[in-house]
Amino acid sequence: MDGKSDDSVTALGKLFRTTAFRLTLVYLLLFALFAASLLGYFAWNTRRLITDQIAATVSEEIGLLTGVFNRRGLRGLVGAIENRALRPGSNLYLVTTPAGLAVAGNVGSLQPGVLQTAGWAETAYRRLDEQDQAHHYALVRVTDLSNRFRLLIGRDLEERHRIIGVVASAAQWSLLVVVVLGLCGGIFVARRVLRRIDAMTGTTKRIMAGDLSGRLPVGRSGDELDRLAANLNAMLERIEALMNGLREVSDNIAHDLKTPLTRLRNRAEEALAKSGNENDYRAVLEQTIEESDSLIRTFNALLMIARAESGHACDNMADFDAAAVTQGIHELYEPLAEDNGLRLQVQTEFAPLHGNRELISQALANLVENAIKYGQPSRAAQPLDANEAAADSTILIEARHRGDRVILAVTDHGCGIPEADRKHAVERFVRLEASRTLAGSGLGLSLASAVATLHGGDLILEDASPGLRAVLSLPARSASGLAAPAVDVQQTDA
């Protein structure tokens, strides 16, 4: 029992410490103050209205009886007062001599000093016909008559007190209802929010324990907690993807780099085991250097991919013309294409970009290298004439400005990539069956995809029928800061 009681106290303490409950208390306090002020203003106005009505009634009586006194004298005034005093629920009437002695009326006693000053006053009184000693309160007006006689007329304030009492009682009950309902509403809202926060806390604990597949619950209301949960889920999906990618990269590095490292060791061991001449040692060293360069290129590609995916390359963003980059790539790889029996063709137009020129150049260079490496026409479908042969051996490099996008595309007429494998082809160290016999690390398309993502774009692999068309679609930069070339369209054949 003590354990359950302690749990209840703990849960209640958590409930009272929630921001939702505290905000509810603040709003409840403000609303109660506003309601009390409104009811107080209503009571004050009601009191003033009743007082004005009583004053108007008394003033009217004063006017009538003063007229009677002026026409009929003191005797007529006394007769009129005695006649009015006998009516049920009558007003208060009193006529006094200059010495303060009562001449006529229904007032038994007043507070001292009331009759000494003409004008309005609120006073305690007792009627002549009342046997008890209880005093009531009335609003009275004292008027001076001729010969220093004085006339007092008043009206009981019991009606005003009763109405004010009703208003005060209603205000008390209203405030009590507001407080009770506000507390109940605050507890309900706080418990609802606390349940959702506890659910989020439980999920985050599982995630911190290593279960990256956990996701925060998202309701249907679309409130701020749902929006927060949705954004956190998107962040968790990104983190999970990065962690899976890191795990895959680690596995791929361990698997794909083990073979070249093993070859390096075997060659060095073989060179030491065999007592060859200087030429043999030189040949082994050259092979070792070539293998080391391949490893260095692989690690450099991995570093560039990590740099692009981490966003660190955003520090070197600048405005430039993608057409100039394309022309530079064409000039750089033209000799390599000729050595492989291929022809490079470039088509460019003014294409302003804002980004990391080095990374975009490297991404485009990777696409061109892949096209040169895998863009040889298929021998099974040799063209029938020389024109078709020339077309199939051409690699087209494009830089175009299309609306709000800049298109950098490389098209070859080789074996291409099947549609089912295109999504898989951009992953790190992935080499399809058709490319396993050729040298490479499987990082070219991965780097191009990472660079496109860094710049808010996409890498799109399309069918060139036959061959592959690799497209870097990037957001275009406003051309205001770049000068367009004199000739917008350029075409160069190697």
VOVEX-328158 format. One record per residue: x, y, z of N, C-alpha, C in turn. Coordinates in steps of 0.1 Angstrom, whole numbers, plus 5000, padded with zeros to 4 digits. Layout:
// residues N
XYZXYZXYZ;...
END
This chain:
// residues 494
500849885000500050005000500950135000;502050125008502850245008503550264995;503850154988504450174975503550234965;502250194965501250254956501050394959;501050424972500850564977501950654972;503250604973504350684969504350704954;503950594946503750614932502750714928;501650714935500550814933501050954935;501850974947502351104950503351154939;504251054935505151094924504551134911;503451054907502751084895502051224896;501451244908500851374911501851494910;503051464916504051564916504551594901;504651494893505051514879503951594872;502651564875501551634869501551774872;501851814885501851954889503052024884;504151954881505352024876505352044861;504351994854504252004839504052144835;504552184824504352324819502852344816;502252244810500752264807499952294819;500252224831499452254843499752394848;501052434848501452564852500752674844;500852654831500152754822498652754825;498052644827496652644830496352724843;497252704853497052784866497152934863;498152974855498353114851497053164844;496653094834495453134827494153134836;494153034845492953034854493053154863;494153194868494353314877493953434869;494453454857494053564849492553574846;491953454843490553454840489753484853;490153434864489453454877489553604880;490653664878490753814881489853894871;489853854859489053914849487553904853;487153774857485753754860485353834873;486253834883486053904895485854054892;486754114883486654254880485354284873;484954194864483754214856482554204866;482454114875481354104884481354224894;482554264898482654384907482154504900;482454524887481954634880480454634878;479954514876478554494875477854524888;478354474899477754504912477854654915;478954724912479054864914478054944906;477954904894476954974885475554954890;475254824894473854794900473654884912;474554884921474454974933474155114930;474955164920474755304917473455334910;472955234902471655254896470555254906;470555164916469555154926469555284934;470755324938470955454946470355574938;470655584925470055694917468555684917;467955564916466555554915465955594929;466555554940466055594953466155744955;467255804950467455944952466456014943;466155964932465056034923463756024930;463355914936462155894943462055994955;463156004963463156094975463056234970;463756274960463756414955462356444950;461656344944460256374940459356394952;459556314962458756334975459056464981;460356504981460656634987459956744980;459956744967459356844959457856854962;457156744963455756744965455356794979;456156744989455856795003456256935006;457256974999457657125000456557204994;455957164984454857234978453657244987;453457124994452257125004452557225015;453857225020454157315031454057465026;454357495014454257625009452857675008;451957575004450557615002449757615015;449957505023449057485034449757505048;451057535048451757555060452157425067;452557445080453057325088451957225090;450657275093449557185096449257095084;449257155072449057075060450156975058;451457015060452556925058452456815068;452056835081452056735091450956635087;449756685082448756595078449156505066;449856565056450256485045451256385049;452156415058453156315062452556205070;451556235079450956125087450156035077;449556095067448756015058449755925050;450855965046451855885038452555785047;452755825059453555725068452755605071;451455615070450555495073450555395062;451055425050451055325039452055215041;451655095037452654985038453855015029;455054985035456355005027456555145024;456155235033456255375030457755425032;457955545027459355605029459455655043;460555705046460855765059460455915059;459755955069459356095069459556145083;460056275084460256335097460356485095;459556555104459556705105459956745119;460956825120461456865133461457025134;461357065147461357205150462757255150;462957385151464357445151465157385162;464557335173465257275184465557135182;465057065171465356925168464356835173;463156885178462056795183461256755172;460856625172460056565161458656625162;458056665151456756715150455856605144;456356545133455556435127456556345119;456056225117456856125109456855995115;457555895108457555755113458955715116;459955805119461255775123461455775138;461955665144462055665158463455715162;464555675155465855725158466755725146;467755815147468755835136470155845142;471055835133472455855138472656005142;473356035152473556175156474156255145;473656375144474256475135473656475121;472756375118472156365105471356495102;470456535112469556645110470256785110;471456785114472156915116472556975103;472756895092473256945080472256905069;471857005060470956975049471756905038;471056815031471656745020471456595022;472256515014472056365014472956305024;472456185029473256105038472755965039;473655875041473155735044473355715059;472255665065472255665080471555535085;471855495097471055385103469855455110;468755375110467555435115466755325122;465655365129464655265134463355335133;462355265128460955325127460255325141;459255405142458555425155457755295158;457255225148456455105151457254985153;458554985152459454865154459754855169;459554725174459754705188461254665191;461854595181463254545183464254665182;465454645186466454745186467254745174;466954655164467754645152467654775144;468654815138468754935130468854895115;468154965107468254955093468955075087;469255065074469955175067469055235056;469255365055468355435045469155545039;468755585027469355705021468355815023;468755925030467856035034468356165028;467356255027467756395024467056495033;467856585039467356685048467156815041;465956875042465657005036465257105046;465757225045465357335054464057395049;463157415058461857485055461957625062;460957695059460857835065460657825080;461057925087460957925102461857825108;462957785101463957695106463457555109;462257515104461857375105462657295094;462757165097463457085087462656965084;462756925071462056805066463056705062;462856575066463656465063462856355056;463256315044462656215037463656115032;463455985034464355885031463755755026;464555665021464055535017465055425021;464455315025465255205031466155145019;467355105023468355055014468354895014;467254835020467254695021467254625007;466554684998466454634984467854634977;468554744980469854754974470854644980;470754634993471554535000471254394995;469954364993469554234989470054204975;469954304966470454274952471954264952;472654344960474154334961474454194966;473754154976473954024982473853904972;472753924963472553824953473753824943;474153944939475253954930476553894936;476753924949477953874956477953724957;476753664960476653524961476853454947;476253514937476553464923477953474920;478653584923480053594920480853484927;480553464940481353364947481153224941;479953184938479653054932480353054918;480253164910480753164897482353144898;482953214907484353204908484753054912;483953004921484252864926484152764914;483052784906482852694895484052714885;484452834883485552864873486852794878;487052814891488352754897488252604896;487152544899487052394899487152344885;486452404875486452364861487852384856;488452504860489852524855490852424860;490752394872491652284878491452154871;490152114869489951984862490451994848;490152104841490652114828492252114827;492852184837494352184837494852044840;494251974849494651834851494551744839;493351764832493051684820494151704809;494351844807495351874796496751834800;497051854813498451814817498651664816;497651584820497751444819497851394805;497051464796497151424782498551454776;499051574779500351614774501451524781;501251494794502251414801502351274795;501151214791501151084784501951084771;501751194764502451204751503951224753;504251304763505751324766506351194771;505651124779506150994784506350894773;505450894763505550804752506850844744;507050974742508251024735509450994743;509451004756510550974764510950824764;509950744764510150594763510850564749;510350624739510950604725512350644725;512650764730514050824730514950734738;514450674749515250584757515650464749;514650404742514950294733516050324722;515850454717516850494707518150514713;518250574725519550584731520250454735;519350354737519850214740520350144727;520150204715520650144703519650104693;518350114696517350074687516950194678;517650214667517450334658516150324650;515450204651514250194643513050254651;513250294663512150354671511750484665;510350514666509850644661508850704671;508850834672507950894681506550884676;505550874685504150864680503650994675;502950994664502351114658500851094658;500151194664498651194664498051244652;496751264652496051314641495651464642;495951524654495551664656496351764649;497551724646498451824639498951934647;498951924661499352024670500852034670;501352124679502852144679503552024683;502951934692503651814696503751714684;502651714676502751624664503751674654;503851804652504851864643506251834648;506451854661507751824667508051674665;507151584667507351444666507651404651;506951464642507151444628508551484624;509051604628510351654625511451564631;511151524644512151434650512251294643;511051244639511051124631511851134618;511651244611512451274599513951274603;514351334614515751344618516251204621;515351124628515750984632515950904619;515150914609515250844597516550874590;516851004591518151054585519350994592;519250994605520350934614520450784611;519350714611519350574608520050544595;519650624584520250604571521750624571;522150734578523550764579524350654587;523750604597524350494605524450364597;523350334590523350214581524450234570;524450354564525450384554526850374560;527050424572528450404578528750264581;527750184585527950044587528349974574;527550004564527849944551529249984545;529550114547530850164543531950094550;531750074563532850004571532949864566;531849794563531949654558532549654545;532149744536532649744522534149784522;534549874531535949904531536749784536;536249714546536949594551537049484540;535949484532535949374522536649414509;536449534504536949574491538449614492;538849664503540249714504541149594509;540549494513541349374518542149314507;541449304495542149244483543349314478;543249454476544449524471545549524482;545149534494546249534505546949394505;546149294503546749154503547649144491;547249194480548149194468549449264471;549349384477550549454480551549374489;550949314499551749234508552349104501;551549044492552048924486553148954476;553049074469554049114460555349144467;555249224478556449254486557049124491;556249034496556848904501557448824490;556848824478557448754467558748814463;558748944463560049014459561148984468;560848974481561848934491562248794490;561348704487561648564487562448524475;562248594464563048564452564248664451;565348604448566548684447566648734432;565848824428565848864414566748984412;566849024400567749144397566949274400;567649384396567149514398565849534390;565749484378564549504370563349444377;563549324382562449254389561949344401;562949394409562549474420561849604415;562349664405561649784399560249754395;560049644388558749604384557749584395;558249524406557449504418557049634424;558049724425557849854431556849934423;556949934410556050004401554549954403;554449814404553149764406552649804420;553549804430553149854443552649994443;553350084436553050224436551650244429;551450164418550150174411549050124420;549250014427548249964436547950074447;549050134452548950234463548150354458;548450394445547650514440546150484439;545850354435544450314435543850324449;544550274459544050294472543850434477;544850514473544750664477543550724470;543350694457542150744450540850704457;540850584461539650534468539350604481;540450624489540250704501539950844499;540550904489540151044485538751054481;538250954474536850954470535950944482;536350854492535550844504535550974512;536651044513536751164520535851274513;535851274500535051374493533551344495;533151224495531751184498531451224512;532251194522531951234536531951384537;532751454530532751604531531451654525;531051594514529751644508528551614516;528551494522527351454530527251524543;528451564549528451634561528151784560;528151834548527851974546529052064548;530252014551531352104553531752174540;531452124529531752194516530952314514;529952344522529152464520529952594523;531052574529531852694532532552754520;532752674509533452714497532452744486;531252784488530252804478530552934470;530352934457530553054449529753054437;529553164430528853174418529753134406;529353054397530153024385529252974374;529852964362529152914350529452774348;528452684349528652544347529152514333;528852594323529352574310530952574309;531552664317532952664317533552534324;532852484334533352364340533252244330;532152244322531952144312533052144302;533352264297534452274287535752234293;536052264305537252214311537352064312;536251994316536151854317536351794303;535751854293535951804279537351804275;538051914277539451934273540351834281;540051804294540851714302540751574298;539551524294539251384291539251354276;539451454268539451424253540551324249;541751344254542851244250542551104255;541951094267541650954272540550894264;539550974260538550914251539050864238;539950944232540550904219541350774221;542050764232542850634234541950514235;540650534239539750424241538850414229;539150484218538350474205537050544206;536950644215535650714216535850854213;534650924211534651064207533851144217;534451254223533751344232533151454224;531951484227531151594221530551674232;530651804232530151894242529151994237;528052014244527052114240526752194253;527052324253526852404265526152534261;525552584271524952724271525152784285;524952914286525152984299524352914309;524952864320524252784331524752834344;524252934350524752984363524452894375;525452874383525252784395525852854407;525352824419526052864431526352734439;527652714441527952584448529452574449;529852454452531352424453531852374440;532552464433533052434419533852304419;534752284429535552164429534752034430;533752034438532951914440532151884427;531551994422530751974410531651924398;532751984397533751944386534051794388;534351754401534751614403533551524400;532351564404531151474401530951464386;531151574378530951564364532151474358;533351494363534451414359534251264361;533651224372533351084375532351034365;531351114361530351064351531051044338;531951134334532651114321533550994322;534250974333535150854334534350734333;533150724339532350604338531950584324;531550694317531150684303532250634294;533450684297534650634289534950484292;534750454305535150314309534050214304;532850254305531750154302530950194290;531350294282530650334271530950284257;531750174257532050114244530850044238;530550064225529450004219529449854220;528249794222528149654223528549584210;529349484211529749414199528649324193;527649294201526549214197525649294188;525749424188524749504180525549614173;526549564164527349654156526549724146;526749854144525949934134526249884120;525349924111525549874097526349964089;526450094092527250194084528150274093;528950354086529950434094529350544102;528250604097527550714105527050654118;526350544118525850484130527050444139;528150394134529350364142529850484149;529950594142530350724148529450764159;528150754157527150794167527350714179;527450584178527550494189528850504197;529950564191531150584198531350724203;530250794203530250934208529750944222;530451024231529951054244529651204244;528351234248527851364248527851424262;528551544263528551614276527751744274;526751764283525851884281525851964294;525652094292525352194303524252284298;523152274304521952344299521252414311;520552524308519852604317518352584314;517552514322516152484320515352534331;514752654330513952714340514752744353;514352684364515052704376516052594379;516452514369517352404371518552424361;519652374365520852354356521052204354;521152164341521252024338522651994333;523351914340524651864336524551714333;524651674320524351534316525551484308;525751354309526751274302526051154296;526051134283525351024276526350944268;526250814271527050714263526150614256;526750534248525950424241526550284244;526950264256527450134260526350044265;526749954275525849854279524749914288;524950034294523950094303523750024316;522750064324522450004337520949964337;520649844340519249804340518449894350;517249914347516450004356516349954370;516249824372516149764385517449794393;518549814387519849834394520249974396;519550074390519950214390520050264404;519050234412519050284426520150224434;520450104432521550034439522950074434;522950134422524250164416524950284422;524150374429524750494435525250464449;525150344454525650314467527150294467;527750314478529250304479529750164476;530750154469531450024466530649924458;529549974452528649884445529149874430;529449754426529849734412528949624406;528249654395527349564389528149454382;527449344378528149234372528849274359;528349364351528949404339530249474341;530449534352531649614355532749554364;532449434368533449374378534749334371;534749314358536049274351536949394349;536349524351537149644349537649704362;538749774361539249834373538349944378;538249964391537350064397537050034411;536550144418536250124432534750124435;533950164426532550164428532050294436;532850394435532550524443532250644434;532350624421532050734412530650794412;529650704411528250754411527950794426;528550724436528250764450528650904452;529850944447530251084449529351184442;528951144429528151234421526751254428;526251144434524951154441525051244454;526151224461526351304473526551454470;527251484459527451624455526051684451;525251614444523951664440523151684452;523151594461522351614474522751744481;524151754482524651874489524152004483;523952014470523552134464522052134462;521252054468519852054467519351994454;520151914447519751854434519651704435;519651644423519451494422520451444411;520851324413521451244402520451144397;520251164384519151084377519850994366;519650864367520150774357519050734347;519250764334518150734324518750644313;517750584306518150494295518350584283;519550554276519850634264519550554251;519150424253518650344242519550334230;520650274230521250204241522150294249;522550254260523550324268522850384280;523650484286523150544299523250694298;522350764303522350914304522350944319;523450994324523551034338523351184339;522451234347522051374347522251424361;522951534363523051614375522051724374;520951724381519951834381520151914393;520552044391520952124402520152254402;519852324413519152454413519952554406;519352634397520052734390520252854399;521252934396521553054403521153174395;520653284401520253394393521453454386;521353484373522453524365522853664367;522353734377522653874379524053904382;524753804389526153824393527053764383;526653704372527553644363527253704349;528353724342528153774328528053664318;526953664310526753564301527753574289;528153464283529053474272528453534260;529253584251528753644239527953544230;528353424230527653314223527053224233;525653214234525053134244525252984242;525252944229525252794227526652764220;527252664226528552614220528452464218;529052424207529152274204530452244199;531052144205532452114201532551964199;533151914188533351774185534851744187;535051634194536451594195536951534182;
END
